[in-house]
Amino acid sequence: MSDIFTSVPVIKYEGPKSTNPFSFKYYDPERVVLGKKMKEQLPFAMAWWHNLGANGVDMFGLLKAAEIIEDGRIEGFTKEKYSSFDSELGRKIRDGRATLTELSNKACELKGMNTPVSGEQEYLEAVLNNIMLSGV
């Protein structure tokens, strides 16, 4: 790398009050934190990549989030799981028009019918792992 950036001086720590644009204001590679120098714990390239260059966002994370959305399996799962939100009672609840009697009747109707389905969390974990680990 030093062959490429020959016109750029070595960047040094000068502290937060430095006006030098080619200086570290907070990253002091020689400062000891928890028994190790910062350059051992937090290489500058990683600090720049995740914080200065991307406002704290992992660029690859955004690409994976887009893949999860485009994949559609989680959207289909949640649409099915929460389909009752689109029912007449669901709309009444959202609009604040549902009565306690209606809610009580629905709870009695569903009592014992909606036993949690085993494997739902495992399914979602498998979908996420499949997408997150693809291309690794």
C-alpha positions as CSV (number, residue, x, y, z in Angstrom):
1,M,0.0,0.0,0.0
2,S,2.8,2.4,0.7
3,D,3.8,2.3,-2.9
4,I,0.3,3.6,-3.9
5,F,0.0,6.5,-1.5
6,T,3.5,8.0,-1.8
7,S,2.3,11.5,-1.7
8,V,0.3,11.0,1.6
9,P,2.4,11.5,4.7
10,V,2.2,9.0,7.6
11,I,-0.9,9.8,9.5
12,K,-0.2,10.3,13.2
13,Y,-2.3,10.9,16.3
14,E,-2.5,14.6,17.1
15,G,-5.5,14.7,19.4
16,P,-9.0,16.1,19.1
17,K,-7.9,19.7,18.8
18,S,-5.7,19.1,15.8
19,T,-6.5,21.1,12.7
20,N,-4.4,18.8,10.5
21,P,-6.8,17.0,8.1
22,F,-4.2,14.2,7.9
23,S,-4.1,13.3,11.6
24,F,-5.9,11.0,13.9
25,K,-8.1,12.9,16.3
26,Y,-9.2,10.0,18.5
27,Y,-7.5,6.9,17.3
28,D,-4.1,6.7,19.0
29,P,-2.5,3.5,17.7
30,E,0.0,3.5,20.6
31,R,-2.5,4.1,23.4
32,V,-2.8,1.1,25.7
33,V,-6.4,0.0,26.4
34,L,-7.1,-3.1,28.5
35,G,-3.4,-4.1,28.3
36,K,-3.1,-3.9,24.5
37,K,-2.2,-1.1,22.1
38,M,-5.2,0.3,20.1
39,K,-3.5,-0.8,16.9
40,E,-3.6,-4.4,18.1
41,Q,-7.2,-4.2,19.2
42,L,-8.7,-2.0,16.6
43,P,-6.8,-1.8,13.3
44,F,-7.4,1.6,11.7
45,A,-8.8,0.0,8.5
46,M,-11.6,-1.6,10.5
47,A,-12.4,1.6,12.4
48,W,-12.5,3.5,9.1
49,W,-14.6,0.9,7.3
50,H,-17.3,0.6,9.9
51,N,-17.4,4.2,11.3
52,L,-15.9,6.9,9.3
53,G,-16.6,5.3,5.9
54,A,-20.1,4.0,6.6
55,N,-21.5,6.0,9.5
56,G,-21.4,2.9,11.7
57,V,-23.1,0.6,9.2
58,D,-21.6,-2.6,7.9
59,M,-21.9,-2.4,4.1
60,F,-22.2,-6.1,3.7
61,G,-25.0,-6.1,6.3
62,L,-27.1,-3.9,4.1
63,L,-26.5,-6.2,1.1
64,K,-27.6,-9.2,3.2
65,A,-30.7,-7.2,4.5
66,A,-31.7,-6.6,0.9
67,E,-31.3,-10.3,0.1
68,I,-33.5,-11.2,3.0
69,I,-36.2,-8.8,1.8
70,E,-35.9,-9.9,-1.9
71,D,-36.0,-13.6,-0.9
72,G,-39.6,-13.2,0.3
73,R,-39.7,-16.2,2.7
74,I,-39.9,-14.1,5.8
75,E,-42.5,-11.8,4.4
76,G,-44.6,-14.7,3.4
77,F,-44.2,-16.2,6.9
78,T,-45.2,-13.0,8.7
79,K,-48.1,-12.4,6.3
80,E,-49.5,-15.8,7.1
81,K,-48.8,-15.6,10.9
82,Y,-50.4,-12.2,11.3
83,S,-53.2,-12.6,8.8
84,S,-55.8,-12.1,11.5
85,F,-54.7,-8.5,11.7
86,D,-56.6,-8.0,8.4
87,S,-59.8,-9.6,9.7
88,E,-62.8,-7.6,10.7
89,L,-61.9,-7.9,14.4
90,G,-58.2,-7.0,13.6
91,R,-59.4,-3.8,11.9
92,K,-61.6,-2.9,14.8
93,I,-58.8,-3.4,17.2
94,R,-56.5,-1.2,15.1
95,D,-59.2,1.5,14.9
96,G,-60.0,1.3,18.6
97,R,-63.6,0.2,18.0
98,A,-63.3,-3.4,19.4
99,T,-65.3,-4.0,22.5
100,L,-64.2,-6.0,25.5
101,T,-67.1,-8.4,24.8
102,E,-65.9,-9.0,21.2
103,L,-62.3,-9.6,22.5
104,S,-63.5,-12.0,25.2
105,N,-65.7,-13.9,22.8
106,K,-62.8,-14.3,20.4
107,A,-60.5,-15.4,23.2
108,C,-63.0,-18.1,24.2
109,E,-63.4,-19.2,20.6
110,L,-59.6,-19.6,20.2
111,K,-59.0,-21.2,23.6
112,G,-56.9,-24.3,22.9
113,M,-57.1,-24.0,19.1
114,N,-54.0,-22.0,18.5
115,T,-51.4,-24.1,20.1
116,P,-48.0,-22.7,19.2
117,V,-46.5,-24.5,16.2
118,S,-43.1,-26.0,17.0
119,G,-40.4,-25.2,14.6
120,E,-41.4,-21.6,13.7
121,Q,-38.3,-20.0,15.2
122,E,-36.1,-22.8,13.8
123,Y,-37.6,-22.1,10.4
124,L,-36.9,-18.4,10.6
125,E,-33.3,-19.1,11.9
126,A,-32.7,-21.5,9.0
127,V,-33.9,-18.9,6.4
128,L,-31.7,-16.2,7.9
129,N,-28.7,-18.5,8.2
130,N,-29.2,-19.7,4.6
131,I,-29.1,-16.1,3.3
132,M,-26.5,-14.7,5.7
133,L,-24.0,-17.6,5.0
134,S,-24.5,-17.8,1.3
135,G,-21.4,-16.8,-0.6
136,V,-19.2,-17.3,2.5
